[in-house]
């Protein structure tokens, strides 16, 4: 702890503000900023009648309340010399408590700083945290006079200085990216190569053992599930569970303390930076899953922790009945993107994580909610306009989860330039194809080739599609082929939570089985799905643990399971499947024909036709062939000599050519490789991938053009042109 923080060690509730030498300070920057000699505090509220800065001693026993006399452009501010890093603080806002008019000021409630860079202490659930009297017949229209400070964490002043040691962002091109979605704790909590004291932490993810796994798998970017400060709901806390995933944000600038290996207040900031530095040194980008669509305060029946008490109608979307919240998220509230201060808060947060924390991009949870100017989703909403023109944010990776729970909330394919999207249609199509659901080959082909029907018309490239088979939300890959139904009893909601439409298939038995035929089929289906992901145009995203056969025992909504249900089980890793995944990712990264930047044209261009479509018998696909809903097999030819892009030196990109043979039928089928005249000449073919086998053969099969081959039931093969 620095000496500058010493003045807060012996705080008294009756402290004379004059003894601290309080100065007017400045309205910018918002939050608490230490300049080496003191701290400037600034907080926004356009409707508050008075504001108090509250300083808390390190033991949490005393609180000093200092009126903020300065009020500039709706910003309340002051400067206190002598304070420094480690200082714990909060605010109390005075104003009308008129829920029916949208105002919920209650200066009995300790409020966190929206711009706090770190938090200290734990939230302890108590009725005093609510602005209204819990259990009152007037519900949220009643008023609660109890002090919430004893149950609240505090905001913390930090020392932002850090030696980045010349850190440079990897800046991996979109079309060369392989994203790995992980939970900081879940990935590291049981890893035997990480020291026990670092497991579950930022330092654990930065450990060489963790980085080695990512590098040998071929990952280029980790997408971290939420690392902003969050709180668990009261219901979960009373059940002995917690908000493990982290989608219950309470601090948009503060790294989550759950993942800190040290106990000193504010140390999580430096530890997060060291993690980013280590990942960058290993060539790995860091993408954050961020939740700007709602907060942990929930509906009108939720607690008063931060925004509700500072300026409720500025921060939240309210209904015509002003005490009720508009909810596009299913989480009780939606941030008010129509208010300039809310937009500013989000933009300041994003820029902070790029400029100060050196992250490389963001995945926006329920991003459609951010585009709602009124009720409709507006693709040219203010948020996207601001992002587009921002010189910092327009240069990082931007990924949308393109849906929310509001009307017309499913917006896949409708986000603007600069944005890539989680392609939910890709996920559904590939699951349906391999489980045998009736669907035309046209839909399968469209998703495999980058979903041009969704993204090309808007001027975007193939990498607008973030392809995924599984993600944190839903079944793991192993569970996808092992369960027909969700099994979420451990969540305490009578198995009512989580999606019912999983497009899964248990291969003949629900859950664990010793049947060797079922186990072999499940293993093959995992290989099929993983290989398809890496053979598709667009950006592949792998869900952490899928490559080692992770299971959640059929739980498809493990948001509250901070335990072995969610943590990767490294001890029982499926090493055979891991090796298959490594080889498949390596094939993808080695050959640019699988990761084109530009769309296929399906016609003759320099180098020949860029893509060809064939029936299993080797004949070209006809219109009638495309329209057979029962068809499950086809051959796709990818011409490596017809890639229109150039490399960074301006040279044409040339690659090998490949035939992809897909058979989702329940029996083996006879295929015929395309004849030489169909491809403008060919010397022959060599098999480089066959999902019917757990491991590659020592002597890869070679075949002449037009040769007949067998493709096993529910399997695919990849043949490289010699």
N, C-alpha and C positions, 0 to 999 in steps of 0.2 A: 504494500500500500504506500502511495506517495505521501510525502509530508504535506503536500497541498491539501490533502483531504482531511487533515487533522481537525479543522474547526467544527466538523459535524460530529465528532466523537462524544461530546458532552452537551448535546442539545437539550434545551429546556422548552417545555410547552409555553413558557412565559417569556421566551427570549425576546429581547428588545431588538427589532429590526435595525435600529440605528447602530447597534453594536457590531453589525456585520458590514457596515459601510455600503449599504445597497445603493447602486447607481442606476440611472435610467436604462442603460443597455440599448440594444438594437433589436428591431423586429425581424431581422434576418441574420443568420439562418435560423429556421425554426428548430425547436428542440433545445438540447443543452450542449453548448459548445465550449470546451476548455481551450484557452489560448496560452496557457503556461503561467498565467498570473491570476486567473479567476475564471468564472463560468458565466456565460450569457444564457439566459433562459428566455424562450419565446414560444407562445402557444396561441393558436387561432381559436376565436369564437366571435361570431358576429352578433349573437343575441344575448350573451352573458351580460349581466349588470355589474359584476365584480368578479375578480379572479384572485385566488391565493396560491402562492407557491408553497408547498409543504416539504420541509426537509426532515428526514428521518435519521436517527442515529443508527449505528451499525448493528446494535443489538435489537433494534426495533421497538424499544421501550418508550422513546420520546419523539415528539413531533413538534417542529416549530412552524408556525403559519405566518407567512410574510405576504401582506397585500401587494399585488402588482398595481402600481399607480400609473404606469405608462401604458398607453393604449394607442397604437398607431395602425391605421388601416386594418382594423379588426384583429390585430395581433397584440397580445398582452406580453410585456417583456420587462426584464431587468437584468442587471449585471452585478454579481457578487464577487468582489476580490477575495482571494485567499482560498476559495473552494477549488477542488480539483477532482481528478479521477477517483472513482469509488464513492462519490457523494450519492446518496439515495434520495430520491425526490418524487413528488407527485403533484397533482393540482386539485383544487376544489373550486367549482364554478357556481356562482350565485346568479339566480334568475328565476323567472316564473316556472312553477311546476304546474303546467297546464297540458296534460296528455291529450285532451280533446282538441287542442290546437297544435299538437306536435311537439310541445316544449316539455322537457323532462329534467330541468335543473333541480339538483338536490345537493346542497353543499355539505351534507353529512356524508357524502360518498367520496372516498379517495379515488382519484382518477389517474390512470397511467398517461404518460406523454405519448401522443401518436408518433412522434419522431424519436422516441427513445432508441438508442443504439444497443442497449442491453437492459435486462431485467435481473432483479435479485429477489430471493424469497419466493415462497410458494403461495398460490391461491388456495385458501381453505374455505370450503363451501359452508355458508351460514346465511340465514335469512337476512342478515344486515347488508348483504351485498346487493340487495334489490332495492330499487328506488321506491317501490310500493310495498304495502304490508302484505306479505305472503299469507294467503288464506283469507284475505278480506273479501267480503261479498262485492265490494266495488272493484275487485281485481286490480288491474294496473292503474286505475284512476285514483286509488288511494295513495297516501304519502307515508313513507317510513322515515322516522327521525334518527334511527340508530346509526352510529359511526361504523363505516365499513373498513377503516384503515387497519385494524388488527388482523383482518383476514385477507388483505391484499398484498401482492408483491409490490416492489418499488421499481421505478425507473432508475437507471444508473448512469452517471457521467463517466465517459470512457476517455482513455488516452488513445487517440486515433493513429499515433505514430507507429510505423512498421517498416522494417527493411525488407523490401520485396526482392532484393538481390538480383535486380535486372529482369524480373519476371516478364515473360512475353507470352501473349495468348497464342495457342497453336493455330487458330484461324483455319481449321480444316474445312475445305470446300464442302458445301452441302452434299454434293453427289458422291463424295468419298467418305461420308459419315456413317458410323454404326453406333447407334445410341443404346445405352444400357440403363434402364430405369431401375433405381435401387433406393432402399431405405437405409440411411446411415447406420442405424442400429441393427436392423435386420440382416444386413450384409456382413457385419463385423462381429456380432455378439457371440458367435460360436466358432469363429475361425481359429483353428489351432495354431496357425502361424503368427497370430497377433498376440502380443503380451496381454494377459488377463486384465491389467489395469487400463488398457487402451481399447478393449473391445466395446463396441457400441458407441464409439466417439468419432469426432472429426479426425483425431490423431490416428485412430484405428484405420480409417479409410485411407489415410496418407501413408500408412505403413507399407514397406516394400512387399510384404506378403499379399496384401490386398491389391496393390498395383500390378504385381506379377500376374495375378489371375486375369485382370482386365486386359493386360497387354497380350498375353498368350491366347486369349479368346479372340483378339482382334478388335477390341472396342476402341472407338475414337472419342467418345463423349459419354460422361455419366450424367444422367438426369436424376437429380436428387429429389425425392419426395419432400414435401414441405419442411423447410428448415427455419422458417420464421417462427417467432415465439407464438405458442398456442396454449390454450387451457382445455382440460377435459370437461365435458358437460357434467352437471350435478348428477344426472341419472347414472352415467358411467361410473362416477366416483363412488356413488352409493352401492353400486354392484361390485365394486372392487376391480373395475376395468378402467381403461384410460383411452384417450384419443391418440392411439398409436400412429395412425397415418399422418396426423398433423393438419388436417383441413379445417381447423377451428381457430383461425388466426386472431391474435390480439396485439401483435407488434410487427409492423411491416418493415422495420429497419433492424430488428434485433435477432441475432442468431439464437436458435433454440438451445436453452441451457441443458436439455436432456442429453445432448451429444457432446458436452464438454467434459474433458478428463480432469480438469482442475476445479477447485471450489471457490476460488477468489472471484468476487463480483466483477464482471466485465472481461474476465480472461477468455470467455468463449469467442470474443471478437478476434483476438490474436490467433487463437487456435484454428478458427475457420480460415483465416488468411493463410496460415501455414499449410493447411490442407490443400487449398487452391494452388499455392505455389508448388507443392510437391506433385500434384496431378499435372500441372502445366509442364513441369520439368520432364514428366514421363510422356508428354505429347497428348495428354487427355484434356479435353474441354470439360467445363462444368456448366451444366444447365440446371436452373432452379425451377421446380414446380411451384408456382406462386398462386395465391388465393386472394384476389382482389375483388371478388364478386360479393362476398359477405364477410361477416366477422363473428367472433365467438359470443357476442352479446345476444344473438338469437332474436326471437320475436319480441313483441311488446311485453311478454311475460318473462323475459330474460333478465339477467343481472345488469347493473350499471357499473361498467368497468373502465370505459374510456370515451368512445365517441358519443354514446347516448347522453352522457352527462355534460360533455363539452358543448355540443351543438347538434341535437338530434335531427332536426329537419335539414341541416346542411349535409350531414353525412349519410342519411338513410332515405330510401325511397318510401314515401308514405302514401297510404290510400286516401280516398276522399274523406273517409272517417279517419281523422289525422292521428288518432292514437293507434291505428293499425298499420302494419308494415306490408309493403309489397314484397313478395317473395318469389323470385325467379329461380331460386337455387335449391329449394327444399330444406334450407337450413335456418329459416325464420326471418331473414332480412336480405336486402340487396343494397349494396352501396349506391349512393346517389351520384351517378356519373354525369348528371346534368349540372351539378354544382362545381364552379371553378376550383374551389378549395379541395374538393375530393379528387378532382382530376390532378391538381397540383401535388397532392399527397402521394398519389400513385406514381406519377412521373418522377417525383423526387426520390421515392423509394427505388424505383427501377434504376435510375441513374446512379444512386448510391451503391447499389450492388455491383454495377459495372465498373464505376470509377474508383470506388474505395475498396471493394471486396474482390474485384477482378473476375467476376463470373462472365461467362461467354454467351449466355442466352437465357431464355425463359420459356417455360411451358405454362400457359394460362389456363387454370382450372375454370370450367364452365364459361369459356370466353364469350359465348353469345350474350351472356348477361351484361358484359361490358359495353356492348354495342347498342343497348336499348335506350334510345333517346326518349321515346314515349313508351308505348306497349310493344311496338313492333321492333324487330331487329333491324337496325340501320347499318348496312355495311360501310357507310361513310360517316359513321358517328364520330363525335369529337375525339374520342380516345384514339381511334385509328388514324385520324388526320394528324394528331399531335405526334404519334409514334412515327408516322411516315416522314415528317419534316425534321424530326429531332436528329441532330448530327451524331449523337452517341447511340441512341437506341435503334436507329435505322440500320446500324452496322453490326448488330448482334443477331444471333439466331432467335427467331420468334416462332413459337409453336402454339397453336390454338387447340384446345379441346372444343370443337365447334358445335356445342349444344348446351342448353340449359333446360330447366323444367317449365319454362313459360310457354305461352302460345307461340307456335311456329319456332320453337327453340332448336330444332334440328337443322343446323346450318352447314353441313358438310359440303364443301366446294364453293362456299359463298364469301370467303374472307378475301381481303384485298391483296395486292402485291406486297411483297416482303414477308408474307406469312406462309408458313407451312401448317398443315393440319393433321391431327390424329384422324386417320381415315377409318371411321367406323364401318363404312361399307366394305372396305377391304377385309377387315376382320370377319365380318359376317359371311361374306362370300367364300372365303377360304375355309372357314369352319364348315359351312354347308357342303362345299365340294368334297372334302375329305370324309365327312360323316355319311355321305351318300344321299343328302337331301336333293330333291328334284329341282334343278336350276339349269338354265341354258348355259352352254359353253361361252356364249357371248359375254355374259357378265363376268365369268371367270377370266376370260382373256382381257377384258377391259381393266380389271383390277391388277392383273399380272403385269401389264404393260404401263402402269403408272396412273391409271384413271384419268386419261385425257378428257373424257366426257365431263369430268368434274372441274378440271383445273386449266385446261388449255385455252378455252375461250377468254378467260380473264387475263391472259398474258403470262401466266405462271409456267414454270418448268416442271419436269418430272419430280423434282425434290419437294414440290408442294405437298406431296403425299407422304406422310409418316405412316409407314406400313407396320402393323402389329397384329399378332395373333392373340396375345395375352398381354395384360397390364396388371397393375396392382389391384384394380377394381375388377373382380371376377375370378374365375378359376385359374390356377396355374396351368402350365402346359400339361403336366402329368395328370392333374385332376380333370382336365378337359377331355382326356381319353379314358378316364376311370369312373366318372360319375354322370348320371343322367339328371340328377336332382341336386340342389344345394343342400348342405348340411350345416346350418348356421346356429345350431342350438346353443353353442358356447357364447353367443353374443347376447343372450338374455332377452330376446324378443320373440320367443316361440317360433323361431325359423321363419318369421314373417318378413325380415329384412333381406336385402340383396335381390338381384335380378332373378326372375323365373325363366326367362328366355335366354338360355346359355348356349344354344346350338352345339351342345356337347353330345358325346356318345361314349358309353362305358365299355363298349366292345364285348358286351355279353354278361357282365357281372357288375354289380354296384359296389364300388370301393375295392378294398383289399381282396385279393384272390391268390390262390396257388396254382390255378389252371395254367399250364405252360402255353397252351395255344392262345388264350386271352392275353397273357403277359407278352407274348411275342407280337401279337397284333397291336397292342398298346405301344410297344417300343417302336414298331414300324410307323404307326400313326404320328408319333412324336417326331420321328425323322422326316416324315412327309411334310408336316406342318412347318418345321424349322427350315427345311430346305426350300420350300416354296417361298417363305419369307425372304430368304437371301437371293433367290432367283428372280424376284420381282423388281421391276423398275420403281424407283422411289427410295426413300430412306428407311432402312430396317430399324425397328426398335425391339430390343430383347428385354424381357422382364427378368430381373435378377433371380437366379436360382433355377430357371427353366433348364439351363444347360447342364445342371447336375441332378435333375429329376426331383425338384422340390415339390412337396405336397403340403396342402393345408387341410388334409382329411375331408375334402369336399366343401370347406367353408369358402364361399365366393364373395364374402364381404368382411374380411378380417380386420376392419378398421380399428377395432378396439382390443385386438389380441397382441399385447406386448409380451410375448412369450414364445415358446418353441413352435406354436402353430404358424407364426409368421417369420421366425428367424430361419436363415438358411442352415440346413443340416449338413455341414461339411464332412462330418464323420462318415455318413452313409451316402456320399455322392456317387452318382452313376457315372463312373469314370469312362465307361465305354461310350455313353452318349455325349459326354463332355468332349471326348476326342473327335467324335463325328461333328459336333458343333464347331470346333476349332477348324477342322478341315473345310467345312462348308463356308465359314466366314472368310477363310483364307482364299477360297476360290472366288468369292464375291469381290474381295479387295484386289485380287491379282488381275482381274479381267474387267476393263472398262465397259465391255458390251453389256454387262449386267447393271451398270449404274450410269446410264447415259444422262446427259443434261437436257437433251432435246428429244422431242417426241418422235416415235416411229411414224413414217409416212406410208408404209405398206405399198410402195411402188419403187420402180427402178430409179436409182440415183447413182452417183459416182460410186463405184465399188459393187454395184448390183442392188437387188432388192434388199432393203434393210431388215425385213422380217417376212417370214413365210409361215403359212398355216396348212397343216396336212392332217388327213385322216390317218388312223392307225395303218391302213393298207398302203400308205404312201401317196395317195391321190390328194390333190389340192382340195381344201375345204370349199364346199358350195354353200349357197344361201340356205338350202334345205338342211345341210349339216349343222349350221349354226343354230337353227331353230328347234332342233330335237331336244326337248327338255330332259329326256332320259339319258342323253349322251354323257359319258363319263371319261372319255379318252381322246387324246389328240397329241399331235407333235407340233412343236413350235421351233422354227429355225431363226436364229439370231446371227446376222451377218456382221462379223467384226471388221470387215473391210468397208462398211458403209456407215460408219459413225461420222456425223457431220461436224462434230466439235473439233477444236484445236487445243493443244496443250498450252502451258504458260509461255512456251517459246514460239508459239505460232505454228507448230508442226501438226500435221494431220495425226489424229489418234487412230492407230490401227491395232486390231486385236484378233485373236482366234475367233472362229465361228463355231457355234454350238447348236445342237439339236436337243430340245427338252421333250422328253416323252412322259406324258402324264396318264396314269391309269388309276382312276378312283373306283373301278368296278370291283366286285367281290371275287372275281375270278381272274386268273392270269389271261393276258391277251397277246395275240400275235401282232407285232408291229413290223413295218418295213421302213427302213431308213430312206430318206429321199434319194431318188436317183441322181446321178451326176448331172444330167441335162436339166433337172429341175432347179439346180443351184448354180448353173454356169460352170460346171466342172467340179469334181472333188476327188481327192486321192484316196479317201477312206475316213473311217471314224474310230475313235478310241473312247471307251467308257471311262469317265472320270468320277461318276457318282451314281450309286444305285442304293436306294433306300430299302430295298428288300434284304440287304445284307447289313449286319451290324458293323462290319469292318470292311475296308477295301481289300480286293484280292491282290496278291503279291505281283501278279502278272496281268495288268489291265487288258480286258477284252478289246480286240480290234476287229472291225468289220469293213467290208467294201461298200461303196455306194449302192443303194437299192437292196442291201441284204436284209433278210428277215430275222427278227429276234423276238424273244419272249420278254415281256414286262410283267413282273409278278403282280398278283392281286394287291390292290391298294398300295401302289408304290410308284416311284418315278425314277427315271434315269436321265443322266446328262452325258451326252456324247460330244466330244471335241473333234472338230475337223482337222485332219492331218495336213 
